[in-house]
Every structure is written in structure tokens, then in C-alpha cells.
Amino acid sequence: MKPISLIQFLIEERRAGHINAELSLLIEVVARACKRIGVATGKGALGGVLGNAGTDNVQGEAQKKLDVISNEILLEANAWGGQLAACASEEMEDPQPIPDMYPKGNHLLLFDPLDGSSNIDVNISVGTIFSILRCPDGVTEPKAEHFLQPGTAQLAAGYVVYGPSTLLVLTFGHGSHEFTLDREVGSFVLTRRDIRIPEETAEFAINMSNQRHWEAPMQRYVGELLAGRDGPRGKDFNMRWVASMVADVHRILTRGGVFFYPLDAKLRAKGQSGKLRLMYEANPMAFIVEQAGGAASTGRERILDLQPTALHQRVPVFLGSKKEIELATHYHVEADAAV
Ligand code: P6P
């Protein structure tokens, strides 16, 4: 059977009552903007856009030129469509309102325009992560507090990974689905419907260089994986760490696995409650992973249940194959209870 395009898929989902016309159109606009981001990142050195922009983002991190370009592409693409009331981005301190000359809609869009951008200059896959919320009724000038909704309130979430192929993974609460960009035609084509993450795995992703800073339950859990078949788990584990969340998460959605960015003593010393951001990294990825049969926690509680307190707040992230996330979370909860 001929594979269907993103647009046809969205129309079918509208007929099924899983999505409304405004949200469907918003997803198409974001997907189209991501195609443009893919073109910009794909030019590499030829595009004159590698390297640092010479500015820092709200996180105090040096911005890559492509961070700024990707952010602009998403803002421009979403300004005139009429589906949004405002946007929020990792690259901007405050939400960006829709310009007055355009109609406003009932949605809020949050994004990390180019996650993993430190990998661009070494030609490793990077990606865009986005989350869509409903704008509270009667709010015409959304402020940061209007974005502070728990992950369970997300209407849709997705990422685009700019790798050997450009892939969009999308959920709006009825499974997680993968689309591959047909670069000759310029459209996303459905390549995996209703992705399922295996509940078991033998592959984990974590930045091992932080091991000495981890909390005891994290040391215990990873120590058991490293002990392999001679240890309590009775099997050998493999390790991957791309240092590009979108690439690591996509591998997990493709063949299972677990991803950890735990809170550790190094982050605590900086006064941070994690490395990754809740609103536009952890929440959208948690929604996608749960819809694919996986699990996502902070090591102590379900990510999607968290009540956000700040637009750029950071959280620990454990996500992937359900049984492993449940075990790692159990070790942390058990350790807390023993205190
Ligand atoms: P580290 C990229 O900067 C990022 O936000 C995620 O994409 C990635 O998983 C993580 O940070 C990598 O962090 O400390 O290993 O460089």
C-alpha cells in the first residue's frame, strides 16, 4: 500500500476525532518550519552558519548560529497562521506574543529549536523538540505563568531529528508515529504507525563521566548494569551516549533502551535541579515515550504529572523501556524512604 503523507495522516486523525482542524494545521506549520531548519543545518560549512553566534541564551549557554536561525525560522513560520496565542523557546527568556497584525489562536507552542546544537560543528545528529498546550480561555496576552501546565495537559508533542534522514516523531495522545522526509518531494511520509518501545532492554544511555557525582541509587542501578551477566541482572548491557537527546531518544523509540540525565552533586553545586528542561525537552519526550509504551520519571515521580514552577526549569530525566525505568525509579524511592 502506498505510504501516506503527514497531511493525509492528520486528515484521517481528524475524521477519527483524535485531533481538531486548528491543531492539525499547527502541526503542519511546525513540520514545515522543521524542514527549513533541516535545510539550514544540512548546508554545514557551506552555509556559513557553523560555530557560535557570539551571544548567550537565557540558560547562559553560548548560542550557535544555527540555534538563533532555527529559533527565528520557528517564530516566523508560526506568526501569521492564526493557531497560536504565543510561543516559548529555550532561546528566549520570555514568551513571544503573536504580532498584533496577525490573528491569534487558542494554542501555546514551546520548543527547543535545535537541541544538541553543540554537536553541529562535529556533524552529529541534532533535532527540534516541540510541545503544544491550550491557551487558557480569555487569555489574549499569554505570560510565562500561562505556559506552566503539567505535561498531561499537552495536546501534542513531537521532535524532528536531522540525521542521515530527517524524521518527525509525533503524538497527540493516540500513539506515537514516525514520518520520514521524502527530500525529493519535500513531504513527510508515514513510516512507522503506533511505535512500541520494548519493555525490556540491554542498552542504556548516560554520560558516564558524571558517575562520581551521582546519588547512591543511581550508582547502584548503573553499577548493576555494568556488572553484566556476572552481576544481579544476569545479562550484559551495552552503552550509548550521543549527547544529543533527540538522537538518543529516537534510538530508544527504534530499538528500546533507557536514557538518564539524573540530578547529581555537580548540578546541585550549580543550584540546578537537573540538566534538561521540563517544558520543552522532558515533557514532550515523556509524552512521546509514554504513548509508545515506555515510561518517563524524574527518578522519583512521573514527569508528566509535575506541576511546573518556571518556564525554563530543569528536571532529572529517566525515560525509555518501562521495566528498567520502573526499577531505576524504585531504587531512588526506596533509598529516600530509608532516610
Ligand atoms: P552532556 C544537549 O546539550 C543536551 O541538552 C541534550 O540534548 C543532551 O542529552 C545533553 O544535553 C548532553 O549533556 O552533559 O552529556 O553534554
Residues whose N, C-alpha, C, O or C-beta is under 5 A from the ligand:
A	BS01	P6P	D115 G116 N207 A243 S244 M245 V246
